[in-house]
Amino acid sequence: MQEARVLGTAVSTMKHDSMVGSKLLVVQPYLTDDRTPDGFPLIALDTIGAGKGDTVIITSDGRAMRELLQADSTPARWSVTGIKD
């Protein structure tokens, strides 16, 4: 798990069946100092309602993703698991 800041949303005209109805966010992971970007921005699935500017917790846990989407296979890698207060 890692902290990231939501930069905005992404729009897709076609999605894998497992991702239909899910919101896509563009997130920027940060190092533990909350200032230094950790790599390039990522696309993450959001099922909890995060918005632009929110600091979120993201994960790339495949098992959690499959359970979240209720699908045996999905191309999605990153998901938002929480919003930091």
PDB file of N, CA, C and O in Angstrom:
ATOM      1  N   MET A   1       0.839  -1.176   0.000  1.00  0.00           N
ATOM      2  CA  MET A   1       0.000   0.000   0.000  1.00  0.00           C
ATOM      3  C   MET A   1       0.886   1.242   0.000  1.00  0.00           C
ATOM      4  O   MET A   1       2.009   1.238   0.506  1.00  0.00           O
ATOM      5  N   GLN A   2       0.342   2.294  -0.582  1.00  0.00           N
ATOM      6  CA  GLN A   2       1.115   3.514  -0.736  1.00  0.00           C
ATOM      7  C   GLN A   2       0.169   4.712  -0.762  1.00  0.00           C
ATOM      8  O   GLN A   2      -0.970   4.608  -1.217  1.00  0.00           O
ATOM      9  N   GLU A   3       0.656   5.847  -0.268  1.00  0.00           N
ATOM     10  CA  GLU A   3      -0.134   7.071  -0.347  1.00  0.00           C
ATOM     11  C   GLU A   3       0.045   7.709  -1.717  1.00  0.00           C
ATOM     12  O   GLU A   3       1.116   7.641  -2.319  1.00  0.00           O
ATOM     13  N   ALA A   4      -1.030   8.331  -2.196  1.00  0.00           N
ATOM     14  CA  ALA A   4      -0.996   9.020  -3.484  1.00  0.00           C
ATOM     15  C   ALA A   4      -1.970  10.188  -3.436  1.00  0.00           C
ATOM     16  O   ALA A   4      -2.893  10.203  -2.622  1.00  0.00           O
ATOM     17  N   ARG A   5      -1.762  11.162  -4.306  1.00  0.00           N
ATOM     18  CA  ARG A   5      -2.668  12.300  -4.406  1.00  0.00           C
ATOM     19  C   ARG A   5      -3.450  12.176  -5.708  1.00  0.00           C
ATOM     20  O   ARG A   5      -2.883  11.859  -6.753  1.00  0.00           O
ATOM     21  N   VAL A   6      -4.753  12.429  -5.638  1.00  0.00           N
ATOM     22  CA  VAL A   6      -5.610  12.349  -6.818  1.00  0.00           C
ATOM     23  C   VAL A   6      -5.407  13.602  -7.663  1.00  0.00           C
ATOM     24  O   VAL A   6      -5.616  14.720  -7.193  1.00  0.00           O
ATOM     25  N   LEU A   7      -4.996  13.402  -8.919  1.00  0.00           N
ATOM     26  CA  LEU A   7      -4.780  14.509  -9.844  1.00  0.00           C
ATOM     27  C   LEU A   7      -6.032  14.815 -10.656  1.00  0.00           C
ATOM     28  O   LEU A   7      -6.230  15.949 -11.091  1.00  0.00           O
ATOM     29  N   GLY A   8      -6.872  13.812 -10.858  1.00  0.00           N
ATOM     30  CA  GLY A   8      -8.084  13.992 -11.657  1.00  0.00           C
ATOM     31  C   GLY A   8      -8.675  12.651 -12.028  1.00  0.00           C
ATOM     32  O   GLY A   8      -8.329  11.623 -11.445  1.00  0.00           O
ATOM     33  N   THR A   9      -9.568  12.668 -13.001  1.00  0.00           N
ATOM     34  CA  THR A   9     -10.209  11.436 -13.449  1.00  0.00           C
ATOM     35  C   THR A   9      -9.738  11.088 -14.856  1.00  0.00           C
ATOM     36  O   THR A   9      -9.237  11.936 -15.594  1.00  0.00           O
ATOM     37  N   ALA A  10      -9.913   9.831 -15.200  1.00  0.00           N
ATOM     38  CA  ALA A  10      -9.619   9.356 -16.551  1.00  0.00           C
ATOM     39  C   ALA A  10     -10.922   8.834 -17.145  1.00  0.00           C
ATOM     40  O   ALA A  10     -11.761   8.282 -16.433  1.00  0.00           O
ATOM     41  N   VAL A  11     -11.084   9.010 -18.443  1.00  0.00           N
ATOM     42  CA  VAL A  11     -12.291   8.562 -19.128  1.00  0.00           C
ATOM     43  C   VAL A  11     -11.906   7.486 -20.128  1.00  0.00           C
ATOM     44  O   VAL A  11     -10.913   7.608 -20.846  1.00  0.00           O
ATOM     45  N   SER A  12     -12.707   6.433 -20.160  1.00  0.00           N
ATOM     46  CA  SER A  12     -12.462   5.343 -21.098  1.00  0.00           C
ATOM     47  C   SER A  12     -13.763   5.034 -21.832  1.00  0.00           C
ATOM     48  O   SER A  12     -14.799   4.810 -21.206  1.00  0.00           O
ATOM     49  N   THR A  13     -13.705   5.023 -23.160  1.00  0.00           N
ATOM     50  CA  THR A  13     -14.913   4.711 -23.925  1.00  0.00           C
ATOM     51  C   THR A  13     -15.187   3.219 -23.952  1.00  0.00           C
ATOM     52  O   THR A  13     -16.318   2.798 -24.195  1.00  0.00           O
ATOM     53  N   MET A  14     -14.162   2.419 -23.705  1.00  0.00           N
ATOM     54  CA  MET A  14     -14.329   0.963 -23.636  1.00  0.00           C
ATOM     55  C   MET A  14     -13.584   0.456 -22.413  1.00  0.00           C
ATOM     56  O   MET A  14     -12.458   0.874 -22.144  1.00  0.00           O
ATOM     57  N   LYS A  15     -14.220  -0.451 -21.670  1.00  0.00           N
ATOM     58  CA  LYS A  15     -13.596  -1.029 -20.489  1.00  0.00           C
ATOM     59  C   LYS A  15     -13.761  -2.534 -20.509  1.00  0.00           C
ATOM     60  O   LYS A  15     -14.698  -3.062 -21.108  1.00  0.00           O
ATOM     61  N   HIS A  16     -12.852  -3.210 -19.855  1.00  0.00           N
ATOM     62  CA  HIS A  16     -12.985  -4.643 -19.624  1.00  0.00           C
ATOM     63  C   HIS A  16     -14.274  -4.860 -18.839  1.00  0.00           C
ATOM     64  O   HIS A  16     -14.657  -4.015 -18.030  1.00  0.00           O
ATOM     65  N   ASP A  17     -14.944  -5.985 -19.074  1.00  0.00           N
ATOM     66  CA  ASP A  17     -16.220  -6.261 -18.405  1.00  0.00           C
ATOM     67  C   ASP A  17     -16.140  -6.112 -16.892  1.00  0.00           C
ATOM     68  O   ASP A  17     -17.102  -5.668 -16.265  1.00  0.00           O
ATOM     69  N   SER A  18     -15.011  -6.474 -16.299  1.00  0.00           N
ATOM     70  CA  SER A  18     -14.869  -6.408 -14.842  1.00  0.00           C
ATOM     71  C   SER A  18     -14.797  -4.971 -14.324  1.00  0.00           C
ATOM     72  O   SER A  18     -14.976  -4.734 -13.129  1.00  0.00           O
ATOM     73  N   MET A  19     -14.539  -4.019 -15.210  1.00  0.00           N
ATOM     74  CA  MET A  19     -14.340  -2.632 -14.782  1.00  0.00           C
ATOM     75  C   MET A  19     -15.504  -1.707 -15.127  1.00  0.00           C
ATOM     76  O   MET A  19     -15.470  -0.522 -14.796  1.00  0.00           O
ATOM     77  N   VAL A  20     -16.530  -2.237 -15.788  1.00  0.00           N
ATOM     78  CA  VAL A  20     -17.674  -1.415 -16.180  1.00  0.00           C
ATOM     79  C   VAL A  20     -18.339  -0.845 -14.928  1.00  0.00           C
ATOM     80  O   VAL A  20     -18.626  -1.577 -13.981  1.00  0.00           O
ATOM     81  N   GLY A  21     -18.579   0.453 -14.934  1.00  0.00           N
ATOM     82  CA  GLY A  21     -19.215   1.115 -13.799  1.00  0.00           C
ATOM     83  C   GLY A  21     -18.239   1.637 -12.760  1.00  0.00           C
ATOM     84  O   GLY A  21     -18.647   2.333 -11.830  1.00  0.00           O
ATOM     85  N   SER A  22     -16.964   1.318 -12.897  1.00  0.00           N
ATOM     86  CA  SER A  22     -15.959   1.783 -11.941  1.00  0.00           C
ATOM     87  C   SER A  22     -15.366   3.106 -12.404  1.00  0.00           C
ATOM     88  O   SER A  22     -15.144   3.312 -13.597  1.00  0.00           O
ATOM     89  N   LYS A  23     -15.115   3.991 -11.464  1.00  0.00           N
ATOM     90  CA  LYS A  23     -14.501   5.290 -11.748  1.00  0.00           C
ATOM     91  C   LYS A  23     -12.987   5.116 -11.817  1.00  0.00           C
ATOM     92  O   LYS A  23     -12.402   4.398 -11.006  1.00  0.00           O
ATOM     93  N   LEU A  24     -12.365   5.768 -12.777  1.00  0.00           N
ATOM     94  CA  LEU A  24     -10.917   5.718 -12.937  1.00  0.00           C
ATOM     95  C   LEU A  24     -10.310   7.042 -12.498  1.00  0.00           C
ATOM     96  O   LEU A  24     -10.749   8.108 -12.931  1.00  0.00           O
ATOM     97  N   LEU A  25      -9.306   6.971 -11.642  1.00  0.00           N
ATOM     98  CA  LEU A  25      -8.624   8.166 -11.165  1.00  0.00           C
ATOM     99  C   LEU A  25      -7.178   8.183 -11.632  1.00  0.00           C
ATOM    100  O   LEU A  25      -6.547   7.133 -11.755  1.00  0.00           O
ATOM    101  N   VAL A  26      -6.656   9.368 -11.892  1.00  0.00           N
ATOM    102  CA  VAL A  26      -5.228   9.555 -12.132  1.00  0.00           C
ATOM    103  C   VAL A  26      -4.640   9.956 -10.781  1.00  0.00           C
ATOM    104  O   VAL A  26      -5.012  10.984 -10.217  1.00  0.00           O
ATOM    105  N   VAL A  27      -3.720   9.138 -10.266  1.00  0.00           N
ATOM    106  CA  VAL A  27      -3.136   9.392  -8.947  1.00  0.00           C
ATOM    107  C   VAL A  27      -1.619   9.469  -9.054  1.00  0.00           C
ATOM    108  O   VAL A  27      -1.006   8.795  -9.882  1.00  0.00           O
ATOM    109  N   GLN A  28      -1.025  10.299  -8.204  1.00  0.00           N
ATOM    110  CA  GLN A  28       0.434  10.440  -8.143  1.00  0.00           C
ATOM    111  C   GLN A  28       0.915   9.877  -6.816  1.00  0.00           C
ATOM    112  O   GLN A  28       0.669  10.474  -5.768  1.00  0.00           O
ATOM    113  N   PRO A  29       1.608   8.717  -6.844  1.00  0.00           N
ATOM    114  CA  PRO A  29       2.172   8.180  -5.599  1.00  0.00           C
ATOM    115  C   PRO A  29       3.262   9.106  -5.058  1.00  0.00           C
ATOM    116  O   PRO A  29       3.973   9.758  -5.822  1.00  0.00           O
ATOM    117  N   TYR A  30       3.381   9.153  -3.735  1.00  0.00           N
ATOM    118  CA  TYR A  30       4.385   9.982  -3.076  1.00  0.00           C
ATOM    119  C   TYR A  30       5.223   9.148  -2.130  1.00  0.00           C
ATOM    120  O   TYR A  30       4.778   8.122  -1.616  1.00  0.00           O
ATOM    121  N   LEU A  31       6.453   9.612  -1.908  1.00  0.00           N
ATOM    122  CA  LEU A  31       7.311   8.995  -0.903  1.00  0.00           C
ATOM    123  C   LEU A  31       6.766   9.340   0.479  1.00  0.00           C
ATOM    124  O   LEU A  31       5.790  10.081   0.592  1.00  0.00           O
ATOM    125  N   THR A  32       7.380   8.818   1.512  1.00  0.00           N
ATOM    126  CA  THR A  32       6.873   9.010   2.871  1.00  0.00           C
ATOM    127  C   THR A  32       6.903  10.455   3.345  1.00  0.00           C
ATOM    128  O   THR A  32       6.267  10.779   4.348  1.00  0.00           O
ATOM    129  N   ASP A  33       7.628  11.339   2.648  1.00  0.00           N
ATOM    130  CA  ASP A  33       7.651  12.751   3.061  1.00  0.00           C
ATOM    131  C   ASP A  33       6.421  13.528   2.568  1.00  0.00           C
ATOM    132  O   ASP A  33       6.274  14.709   2.880  1.00  0.00           O
ATOM    133  N   ASP A  34       5.540  12.872   1.802  1.00  0.00           N
ATOM    134  CA  ASP A  34       4.313  13.476   1.253  1.00  0.00           C
ATOM    135  C   ASP A  34       4.565  14.641   0.303  1.00  0.00           C
ATOM    136  O   ASP A  34       3.640  15.399   0.008  1.00  0.00           O
ATOM    137  N   ARG A  35       5.788  14.801  -0.182  1.00  0.00           N
ATOM    138  CA  ARG A  35       6.110  15.885  -1.116  1.00  0.00           C
ATOM    139  C   ARG A  35       6.775  15.378  -2.383  1.00  0.00           C
ATOM    140  O   ARG A  35       6.552  15.917  -3.467  1.00  0.00           O
ATOM    141  N   THR A  36       7.595  14.340  -2.248  1.00  0.00           N
ATOM    142  CA  THR A  36       8.390  13.857  -3.369  1.00  0.00           C
ATOM    143  C   THR A  36       7.623  12.789  -4.149  1.00  0.00           C
ATOM    144  O   THR A  36       7.296  11.738  -3.598  1.00  0.00           O
ATOM    145  N   PRO A  37       7.330  13.053  -5.443  1.00  0.00           N
ATOM    146  CA  PRO A  37       6.639  12.044  -6.247  1.00  0.00           C
ATOM    147  C   PRO A  37       7.457  10.755  -6.331  1.00  0.00           C
ATOM    148  O   PRO A  37       8.686  10.788  -6.391  1.00  0.00           O
ATOM    149  N   ASP A  38       6.765   9.637  -6.334  1.00  0.00           N
ATOM    150  CA  ASP A  38       7.394   8.322  -6.437  1.00  0.00           C
ATOM    151  C   ASP A  38       7.005   7.710  -7.776  1.00  0.00           C
ATOM    152  O   ASP A  38       6.070   6.913  -7.854  1.00  0.00           O
ATOM    153  N   GLY A  39       7.719   8.083  -8.820  1.00  0.00           N
ATOM    154  CA  GLY A  39       7.440   7.552 -10.149  1.00  0.00           C
ATOM    155  C   GLY A  39       6.405   8.372 -10.902  1.00  0.00           C
ATOM    156  O   GLY A  39       6.094   9.509 -10.545  1.00  0.00           O
ATOM    157  N   PHE A  40       5.888   7.759 -11.949  1.00  0.00           N
ATOM    158  CA  PHE A  40       4.912   8.410 -12.818  1.00  0.00           C
ATOM    159  C   PHE A  40       3.505   8.289 -12.239  1.00  0.00           C
ATOM    160  O   PHE A  40       3.255   7.412 -11.412  1.00  0.00           O
ATOM    161  N   PRO A  41       2.580   9.160 -12.660  1.00  0.00           N
ATOM    162  CA  PRO A  41       1.182   9.009 -12.242  1.00  0.00           C
ATOM    163  C   PRO A  41       0.623   7.664 -12.715  1.00  0.00           C
ATOM    164  O   PRO A  41       1.085   7.102 -13.709  1.00  0.00           O
ATOM    165  N   LEU A  42      -0.369   7.163 -11.993  1.00  0.00           N
ATOM    166  CA  LEU A  42      -0.984   5.870 -12.269  1.00  0.00           C
ATOM    167  C   LEU A  42      -2.485   6.033 -12.465  1.00  0.00           C
ATOM    168  O   LEU A  42      -3.069   7.037 -12.056  1.00  0.00           O
ATOM    169  N   ILE A  43      -3.098   5.043 -13.090  1.00  0.00           N
ATOM    170  CA  ILE A  43      -4.554   4.963 -13.169  1.00  0.00           C
ATOM    171  C   ILE A  43      -4.995   3.964 -12.103  1.00  0.00           C
ATOM    172  O   ILE A  43      -4.497   2.840 -12.053  1.00  0.00           O
ATOM    173  N   ALA A  44      -5.929   4.381 -11.254  1.00  0.00           N
ATOM    174  CA  ALA A  44      -6.417   3.508 -10.181  1.00  0.00           C
ATOM    175  C   ALA A  44      -7.939   3.471 -10.206  1.00  0.00           C
ATOM    176  O   ALA A  44      -8.593   4.481 -10.467  1.00  0.00           O
ATOM    177  N   LEU A  45      -8.490   2.303  -9.932  1.00  0.00           N
ATOM    178  CA  LEU A  45      -9.938   2.155  -9.814  1.00  0.00           C
ATOM    179  C   LEU A  45     -10.398   2.714  -8.484  1.00  0.00           C
ATOM    180  O   LEU A  45      -9.768   2.478  -7.453  1.00  0.00           O
ATOM    181  N   ASP A  46     -11.490   3.451  -8.504  1.00  0.00           N
ATOM    182  CA  ASP A  46     -12.014   4.058  -7.278  1.00  0.00           C
ATOM    183  C   ASP A  46     -13.442   3.588  -7.045  1.00  0.00           C
ATOM    184  O   ASP A  46     -14.323   3.840  -7.867  1.00  0.00           O
ATOM    185  N   THR A  47     -13.673   2.912  -5.936  1.00  0.00           N
ATOM    186  CA  THR A  47     -15.023   2.481  -5.579  1.00  0.00           C
ATOM    187  C   THR A  47     -15.491   3.140  -4.291  1.00  0.00           C
ATOM    188  O   THR A  47     -16.561   2.808  -3.781  1.00  0.00           O
ATOM    189  N   ILE A  48     -14.696   4.082  -3.752  1.00  0.00           N
ATOM    190  CA  ILE A  48     -15.062   4.695  -2.472  1.00  0.00           C
ATOM    191  C   ILE A  48     -15.386   6.177  -2.582  1.00  0.00           C
ATOM    192  O   ILE A  48     -15.783   6.790  -1.591  1.00  0.00           O
ATOM    193  N   GLY A  49     -15.229   6.766  -3.757  1.00  0.00           N
ATOM    194  CA  GLY A  49     -15.645   8.151  -3.954  1.00  0.00           C
ATOM    195  C   GLY A  49     -14.605   9.216  -3.675  1.00  0.00           C
ATOM    196  O   GLY A  49     -14.948  10.295  -3.191  1.00  0.00           O
ATOM    197  N   ALA A  50     -13.352   8.942  -3.964  1.00  0.00           N
ATOM    198  CA  ALA A  50     -12.298   9.950  -3.786  1.00  0.00           C
ATOM    199  C   ALA A  50     -12.426  11.015  -4.870  1.00  0.00           C
ATOM    200  O   ALA A  50     -12.963  10.760  -5.947  1.00  0.00           O
ATOM    201  N   GLY A  51     -11.927  12.207  -4.571  1.00  0.00           N
ATOM    202  CA  GLY A  51     -12.001  13.303  -5.531  1.00  0.00           C
ATOM    203  C   GLY A  51     -10.660  13.977  -5.728  1.00  0.00           C
ATOM    204  O   GLY A  51      -9.692  13.680  -5.029  1.00  0.00           O
ATOM    205  N   LYS A  52     -10.612  14.886  -6.685  1.00  0.00           N
ATOM    206  CA  LYS A  52      -9.387  15.610  -7.012  1.00  0.00           C
ATOM    207  C   LYS A  52      -8.837  16.307  -5.772  1.00  0.00           C
ATOM    208  O   LYS A  52      -9.569  16.978  -5.045  1.00  0.00           O
ATOM    209  N   GLY A  53      -7.535  16.137  -5.542  1.00  0.00           N
ATOM    210  CA  GLY A  53      -6.867  16.749  -4.406  1.00  0.00           C
ATOM    211  C   GLY A  53      -6.829  15.883  -3.162  1.00  0.00           C
ATOM    212  O   GLY A  53      -6.063  16.169  -2.242  1.00  0.00           O
ATOM    213  N   ASP A  54      -7.639  14.826  -3.109  1.00  0.00           N
ATOM    214  CA  ASP A  54      -7.633  13.931  -1.947  1.00  0.00           C
ATOM    215  C   ASP A  54      -6.332  13.144  -1.879  1.00  0.00           C
ATOM    216  O   ASP A  54      -5.747  12.802  -2.906  1.00  0.00           O
ATOM    217  N   THR A  55      -5.890  12.864  -0.668  1.00  0.00           N
ATOM    218  CA  THR A  55      -4.779  11.943  -0.459  1.00  0.00           C
ATOM    219  C   THR A  55      -5.400  10.589  -0.168  1.00  0.00           C
ATOM    220  O   THR A  55      -6.204  10.446   0.753  1.00  0.00           O
ATOM    221  N   VAL A  56      -5.018   9.593  -0.965  1.00  0.00           N
ATOM    222  CA  VAL A  56      -5.633   8.273  -0.874  1.00  0.00           C
ATOM    223  C   VAL A  56      -4.580   7.201  -0.613  1.00  0.00           C
ATOM    224  O   VAL A  56      -3.381   7.423  -0.779  1.00  0.00           O
ATOM    225  N   ILE A  57      -5.057   6.053  -0.207  1.00  0.00           N
ATOM    226  CA  ILE A  57      -4.215   4.873  -0.056  1.00  0.00           C
ATOM    227  C   ILE A  57      -4.514   3.982  -1.253  1.00  0.00           C
ATOM    228  O   ILE A  57      -5.671   3.656  -1.519  1.00  0.00           O
ATOM    229  N   ILE A  58      -3.459   3.584  -1.980  1.00  0.00           N
ATOM    230  CA  ILE A  58      -3.641   2.713  -3.142  1.00  0.00           C
ATOM    231  C   ILE A  58      -2.913   1.396  -2.905  1.00  0.00           C
ATOM    232  O   ILE A  58      -1.965   1.318  -2.123  1.00  0.00           O
ATOM    233  N   THR A  59      -3.381   0.362  -3.602  1.00  0.00           N
ATOM    234  CA  THR A  59      -2.739  -0.938  -3.509  1.00  0.00           C
ATOM    235  C   THR A  59      -2.725  -1.595  -4.881  1.00  0.00           C
ATOM    236  O   THR A  59      -3.570  -1.308  -5.729  1.00  0.00           O
ATOM    237  N   SER A  60      -1.761  -2.475  -5.087  1.00  0.00           N
ATOM    238  CA  SER A  60      -1.691  -3.251  -6.330  1.00  0.00           C
ATOM    239  C   SER A  60      -1.921  -4.729  -6.039  1.00  0.00           C
ATOM    240  O   SER A  60      -1.507  -5.590  -6.815  1.00  0.00           O
ATOM    241  N   ASP A  61      -2.575  -5.020  -4.930  1.00  0.00           N
ATOM    242  CA  ASP A  61      -2.857  -6.395  -4.524  1.00  0.00           C
ATOM    243  C   ASP A  61      -3.892  -7.011  -5.466  1.00  0.00           C
ATOM    244  O   ASP A  61      -5.051  -6.598  -5.475  1.00  0.00           O
ATOM    245  N   GLY A  62      -3.473  -7.994  -6.252  1.00  0.00           N
ATOM    246  CA  GLY A  62      -4.350  -8.624  -7.231  1.00  0.00           C
ATOM    247  C   GLY A  62      -5.539  -9.331  -6.609  1.00  0.00           C
ATOM    248  O   GLY A  62      -6.645  -9.280  -7.147  1.00  0.00           O
ATOM    249  N   ARG A  63      -5.322  -9.986  -5.487  1.00  0.00           N
ATOM    250  CA  ARG A  63      -6.422 -10.699  -4.827  1.00  0.00           C
ATOM    251  C   ARG A  63      -7.490  -9.713  -4.347  1.00  0.00           C
ATOM    252  O   ARG A  63      -8.686  -9.948  -4.521  1.00  0.00           O
ATOM    253  N   ALA A  64      -7.048  -8.618  -3.747  1.00  0.00           N
ATOM    254  CA  ALA A  64      -7.992  -7.597  -3.289  1.00  0.00           C
ATOM    255  C   ALA A  64      -8.772  -7.021  -4.470  1.00  0.00           C
ATOM    256  O   ALA A  64      -9.972  -6.769  -4.361  1.00  0.00           O
ATOM    257  N   MET A  65      -8.092  -6.814  -5.591  1.00  0.00           N
ATOM    258  CA  MET A  65      -8.745  -6.277  -6.783  1.00  0.00           C
ATOM    259  C   MET A  65      -9.813  -7.240  -7.293  1.00  0.00           C
ATOM    260  O   MET A  65     -10.919  -6.819  -7.633  1.00  0.00           O
ATOM    261  N   ARG A  66      -9.488  -8.527  -7.347  1.00  0.00           N
ATOM    262  CA  ARG A  66     -10.462  -9.513  -7.814  1.00  0.00           C
ATOM    263  C   ARG A  66     -11.678  -9.573  -6.893  1.00  0.00           C
ATOM    264  O   ARG A  66     -12.807  -9.696  -7.366  1.00  0.00           O
ATOM    265  N   GLU A  67     -11.455  -9.486  -5.583  1.00  0.00           N
ATOM    266  CA  GLU A  67     -12.571  -9.493  -4.634  1.00  0.00           C
ATOM    267  C   GLU A  67     -13.407  -8.223  -4.764  1.00  0.00           C
ATOM    268  O   GLU A  67     -14.636  -8.281  -4.720  1.00  0.00           O
ATOM    269  N   LEU A  68     -12.755  -7.091  -4.919  1.00  0.00           N
ATOM    270  CA  LEU A  68     -13.440  -5.813  -5.048  1.00  0.00           C
ATOM    271  C   LEU A  68     -14.350  -5.796  -6.273  1.00  0.00           C
ATOM    272  O   LEU A  68     -15.491  -5.340  -6.203  1.00  0.00           O
ATOM    273  N   LEU A  69     -13.838  -6.295  -7.387  1.00  0.00           N
ATOM    274  CA  LEU A  69     -14.588  -6.290  -8.645  1.00  0.00           C
ATOM    275  C   LEU A  69     -15.439  -7.536  -8.830  1.00  0.00           C
ATOM    276  O   LEU A  69     -16.202  -7.628  -9.792  1.00  0.00           O
ATOM    277  N   GLN A  70     -15.318  -8.486  -7.925  1.00  0.00           N
ATOM    278  CA  GLN A  70     -16.034  -9.763  -8.009  1.00  0.00           C
ATOM    279  C   GLN A  70     -15.815 -10.409  -9.374  1.00  0.00           C
ATOM    280  O   GLN A  70     -16.762 -10.796 -10.059  1.00  0.00           O
ATOM    281  N   ALA A  71     -14.544 -10.514  -9.751  1.00  0.00           N
ATOM    282  CA  ALA A  71     -14.159 -11.089 -11.036  1.00  0.00           C
ATOM    283  C   ALA A  71     -12.932 -11.974 -10.846  1.00  0.00           C
ATOM    284  O   ALA A  71     -12.040 -11.656 -10.060  1.00  0.00           O
ATOM    285  N   ASP A  72     -12.897 -13.089 -11.576  1.00  0.00           N
ATOM    286  CA  ASP A  72     -11.749 -13.994 -11.478  1.00  0.00           C
ATOM    287  C   ASP A  72     -10.513 -13.432 -12.161  1.00  0.00           C
ATOM    288  O   ASP A  72      -9.388 -13.761 -11.785  1.00  0.00           O
ATOM    289  N   SER A  73     -10.718 -12.592 -13.156  1.00  0.00           N
ATOM    290  CA  SER A  73      -9.579 -11.970 -13.829  1.00  0.00           C
ATOM    291  C   SER A  73      -9.958 -10.545 -14.218  1.00  0.00           C
ATOM    292  O   SER A  73     -11.096 -10.260 -14.590  1.00  0.00           O
ATOM    293  N   THR A  74      -8.982  -9.676 -14.120  1.00  0.00           N
ATOM    294  CA  THR A  74      -9.190  -8.276 -14.489  1.00  0.00           C
ATOM    295  C   THR A  74      -7.845  -7.668 -14.886  1.00  0.00           C
ATOM    296  O   THR A  74      -6.820  -8.026 -14.304  1.00  0.00           O
ATOM    297  N   PRO A  75      -7.825  -6.763 -15.856  1.00  0.00           N
ATOM    298  CA  PRO A  75      -6.570  -6.112 -16.222  1.00  0.00           C
ATOM    299  C   PRO A  75      -6.202  -4.969 -15.270  1.00  0.00           C
ATOM    300  O   PRO A  75      -5.106  -4.417 -15.360  1.00  0.00           O
ATOM    301  N   ALA A  76      -7.107  -4.616 -14.365  1.00  0.00           N
ATOM    302  CA  ALA A  76      -6.838  -3.519 -13.430  1.00  0.00           C
ATOM    303  C   ALA A  76      -5.734  -3.911 -12.461  1.00  0.00           C
ATOM    304  O   ALA A  76      -5.703  -5.039 -11.968  1.00  0.00           O
ATOM    305  N   ARG A  77      -4.836  -2.983 -12.190  1.00  0.00           N
ATOM    306  CA  ARG A  77      -3.732  -3.266 -11.274  1.00  0.00           C
ATOM    307  C   ARG A  77      -3.839  -2.483  -9.975  1.00  0.00           C
ATOM    308  O   ARG A  77      -3.630  -3.049  -8.902  1.00  0.00           O
ATOM    309  N   TRP A  78      -4.158  -1.196 -10.045  1.00  0.00           N
ATOM    310  CA  TRP A  78      -4.183  -0.341  -8.858  1.00  0.00           C
ATOM    311  C   TRP A  78      -5.614  -0.017  -8.458  1.00  0.00           C
ATOM    312  O   TRP A  78      -6.479   0.183  -9.311  1.00  0.00           O
ATOM    313  N   SER A  79      -5.851   0.032  -7.154  1.00  0.00           N
ATOM    314  CA  SER A  79      -7.167   0.433  -6.653  1.00  0.00           C
ATOM    315  C   SER A  79      -7.002   1.327  -5.433  1.00  0.00           C
ATOM    316  O   SER A  79      -6.015   1.236  -4.704  1.00  0.00           O
ATOM    317  N   VAL A  80      -7.987   2.190  -5.229  1.00  0.00           N
ATOM    318  CA  VAL A  80      -8.023   3.057  -4.055  1.00  0.00           C
ATOM    319  C   VAL A  80      -8.682   2.269  -2.931  1.00  0.00           C
ATOM    320  O   VAL A  80      -9.794   1.765  -3.086  1.00  0.00           O
ATOM    321  N   THR A  81      -7.992   2.165  -1.797  1.00  0.00           N
ATOM    322  CA  THR A  81      -8.540   1.404  -0.674  1.00  0.00           C
ATOM    323  C   THR A  81      -8.943   2.290   0.494  1.00  0.00           C
ATOM    324  O   THR A  81      -9.585   1.812   1.430  1.00  0.00           O
ATOM    325  N   GLY A  82      -8.581   3.573   0.463  1.00  0.00           N
ATOM    326  CA  GLY A  82      -8.957   4.470   1.547  1.00  0.00           C
ATOM    327  C   GLY A  82      -8.622   5.907   1.221  1.00  0.00           C
ATOM    328  O   GLY A  82      -7.820   6.194   0.333  1.00  0.00           O
ATOM    329  N   ILE A  83      -9.261   6.816   1.968  1.00  0.00           N
ATOM    330  CA  ILE A  83      -8.995   8.248   1.848  1.00  0.00           C
ATOM    331  C   ILE A  83      -8.389   8.705   3.163  1.00  0.00           C
ATOM    332  O   ILE A  83      -8.950   8.462   4.231  1.00  0.00           O
ATOM    333  N   LYS A  84      -7.245   9.367   3.085  1.00  0.00           N
ATOM    334  CA  LYS A  84      -6.553   9.842   4.284  1.00  0.00           C
ATOM    335  C   LYS A  84      -7.230  11.108   4.812  1.00  0.00           C
ATOM    336  O   LYS A  84      -7.540  12.025   4.051  1.00  0.00           O
ATOM    337  N   ASP A  85      -7.452  11.142   6.117  1.00  0.00           N
ATOM    338  CA  ASP A  85      -8.057  12.328   6.755  1.00  0.00           C
ATOM    339  C   ASP A  85      -7.085  13.475   6.783  1.00  0.00           C
ATOM    340  O   ASP A  85      -7.415  14.552   7.278  1.00  0.00           O
TER     341      ASP A  85
END
